[in-house]
Amino acid sequence: MKNFHKEINLDNLGNVYSQADRLARKGIISTNRARRLKSRNAAVLNKTQVTAVEGK
């Protein structure tokens, strides 16, 4: 069950990541803000992947 929740979280982070890119391209948010959002989410994404691997 835990792995199931982790997968959902990874998907959500991926969506936020691409959404930041999309908004920056449209000019809705600044590229700097998109970069900040992405780096914050990438850090969380990496942590989740590491814990997912350790959990196995």
KOLKE-687780 format. One record per residue: residue number from 1; x, y, z of N, C-alpha, C, O, CB in turn. Coordinates in steps of 0.001 Angstrom, whole numbers, plus 500000, padded with zeros to 6 digits. Glycine has a CB too. Layout:
<lummis>
LUMMI    i     n.X     n.Y     n.Z    ca.X    ca.Y    ca.Z     c.X     c.Y     c.Z     o.X     o.Y     o.Z    cb.X    cb.Y    cb.Z
LUMMI  NUM       X       Y       Z       X       Y       Z       X       Y       Z       X       Y       Z       X       Y       Z
...
</lummis>
This chain:
<lummis>
LUMMI    i     n.X     n.Y     n.Z    ca.X    ca.Y    ca.Z     c.X     c.Y     c.Z     o.X     o.Y     o.Z    cb.X    cb.Y    cb.Z
LUMMI    1  500825  498802  500000  500000  500000  500000  500866  501257  500000  500547  502236  499324  499063  500001  501210
LUMMI    2  501961  501229  500759  502825  502410  500828  503387  502756  499449  503429  503926  499067  503974  502176  501824
LUMMI    3  503816  501743  498712  504371  501981  497378  503341  502654  496472  503683  503512  495659  504845  500658  496750
LUMMI    4  502095  502261  496621  501015  502835  495818  500936  504343  496042  500824  505113  495088  499665  502168  496164
LUMMI    5  500994  504760  497309  500939  506190  497616  502161  506912  497070  502056  508036  496580  500832  506411  499129
LUMMI    6  503310  506273  497152  504541  506890  496652  504432  507150  495154  504841  508204  494667  505763  505993  496953
LUMMI    7  503877  506181  494428  503741  506348  492977  502856  507545  492654  503159  508317  491745  503161  505072  492337
LUMMI    8  501772  507699  493392  500876  508840  493164  501640  510140  493396  501532  511080  492609  499628  508766  494096
LUMMI    9  502414  510186  494483  503172  511397  494795  504173  511714  493689  504325  512874  493305  503899  511243  496137
LUMMI   10  504852  510699  493178  505826  510920  492109  505123  511473  490876  505639  512379  490222  506573  509610  491764
LUMMI   11  503960  510938  490558  503198  511434  489407  502819  512894  489600  502944  513707  488683  501935  510587  489188
LUMMI   12  502353  513218  490804  501949  514593  491078  503123  515542  490935  502980  516631  490379  501351  514707  492475
LUMMI   13  504289  515135  491435  505472  515987  491331  505837  516189  489869  506207  517291  489463  506660  515377  492105
LUMMI   14  505734  515137  489085  506019  515246  487660  505094  516238  486986  505513  516993  486109  505901  513892  486991
LUMMI   15  503838  516235  487397  502863  517173  486830  503218  518603  487183  503156  519490  486331  501452  516849  487325
LUMMI   16  503591  518834  488439  503967  520184  488871  505172  520649  488076  505252  521805  487660  504270  520222  490392
LUMMI   17  506116  519726  487870  507349  520022  487148  507039  520506  485732  507533  521552  485310  508257  518781  487102
LUMMI   18  506224  519750  485000  505919  520122  483615  504996  521336  483565  505035  522120  482618  505276  518941  482869
LUMMI   19  504162  521481  484600  503259  522630  484645  504060  523919  484786  503734  524931  484166  502253  522490  485809
LUMMI   20  505110  523876  485603  505966  525054  485778  506581  525441  484436  506637  526621  484088  507081  524781  486832
LUMMI   21  507044  524437  483682  507609  524689  482353  506580  525334  481432  506863  526317  480747  508122  523383  481732
LUMMI   22  505390  524764  481432  504337  525244  480541  503979  526697  480848  503864  527524  479944  503093  524356  480659
LUMMI   23  503803  526993  482142  503427  528353  482534  504534  529342  482189  504258  530472  481785  503113  528414  484037
LUMMI   24  505780  528919  482346  506896  529813  482046  506945  530104  480543  507208  531234  480131  508236  529193  482524
LUMMI   25  506689  529075  479730  506700  529278  478273  505598  530241  477857  505794  531071  476969  506533  527933  477534
LUMMI   26  504436  530131  478503  503324  531030  478179  503565  532427  478735  502889  533379  478345  502006  530470  478726
LUMMI   27  504524  532549  479641  504823  533850  480221  503922  534205  481393  503870  535359  481817  504711  534906  479172
LUMMI   28  503207  533204  481918  502309  533467  483053  503131  533642  484330  502850  534521  485145  501275  532308  483225
LUMMI   29  504145  532800  484491  505065  532992  485618  506458  533207  485043  506739  532809  483913  505041  531763  486609
LUMMI   30  507321  533833  485820  508667  534107  485328  509470  532809  485236  509180  531838  485933  509384  535122  486244
LUMMI   31  510478  532806  484371  511310  531612  484225  512063  531322  485516  512310  530164  485854  512300  531780  483059
LUMMI   32  512432  532392  486245  513111  532185  487527  512215  531460  488512  512655  530558  489224  513559  533518  488119
LUMMI   33  510956  531863  488544  510027  531210  489467  509813  529753  489064  509708  528879  489925  508680  531960  489501
LUMMI   34  509748  529493  487765  509587  528122  487285  510795  527289  487703  510660  526140  488124  509409  528092  485744
LUMMI   35  511975  527888  487578  513200  527177  487945  513193  526850  489438  513593  525763  489854  514447  528016  487583
LUMMI   36  512724  527829  490241  512654  527614  491693  511679  526484  492030  511984  525608  492839  512227  528914  492410
LUMMI   37  510511  526518  491403  509505  525476  491632  510062  524108  491255  509883  523121  491969  508222  525770  490826
LUMMI   38  510745  524081  490111  511260  522810  489620  512365  522277  490517  512417  521078  490790  511772  522961  488199
LUMMI   39  513255  523162  490980  514363  522674  491806  513831  522171  493145  514322  521177  493678  515418  523790  492028
LUMMI   40  512825  522859  493687  512243  522408  494953  511597  521040  494756  511772  520147  495585  511199  523434  495484
LUMMI   41  510854  520869  493664  510170  519603  493415  511138  518505  493017  510915  517334  493327  509124  519776  492336
LUMMI   42  512215  518874  492332  513212  517876  491956  513865  517304  493207  514140  516106  493276  514279  518489  491020
LUMMI   43  514112  518161  494198  514711  517696  495453  513777  516707  496139  514213  515660  496618  515021  518889  496393
LUMMI   44  512495  517043  496186  511514  516147  496806  511421  514856  496011  511353  513767  496580  510125  516823  496900
LUMMI   45  511420  514988  494684  511320  513837  493794  512487  512885  494036  512293  511675  494149  511289  514289  492320
LUMMI   46  513704  513437  494116  514884  512605  494342  514822  511917  495692  515155  510737  495805  516150  513441  494242
LUMMI   47  514398  512645  496717  514271  512055  498055  513289  510899  498026  513545  509851  498620  513819  513112  499082
LUMMI   48  512169  511079  497342  511147  510027  497310  511671  508813  496563  511403  507679  496962  509848  510540  496651
LUMMI   49  512411  509032  495491  512957  507903  494738  513959  507134  495584  513989  505903  495562  513619  508388  493439
LUMMI   50  514782  507867  496331  515779  507217  497186  515080  506381  498249  515446  505226  498468  516709  508266  497848
LUMMI   51  514079  506952  498911  513379  506202  499961  512623  505027  499360  512500  503979  499995  512410  507120  500733
LUMMI   52  512116  505191  498145  511392  504095  497499  512342  502932  497245  511970  501772  497423  510743  504567  496173
LUMMI   53  513565  503241  496829  514560  502196  496562  514996  501543  497873  515123  500321  497951  515789  502783  495815
LUMMI   54  515227  502369  498908  515653  501836  500202  514579  500950  500812  514888  499972  501491  515998  502973  501162
LUMMI   55  513326  501288  500572  512220  500528  501144  512102  499119  500596  511518  498247  501239  510942  501251  500909
LUMMI   56  512654  498889  499407  512520  497566  498777  513446  496544  499403  513456  495385  498988  512801  497657  497288
</lummis>
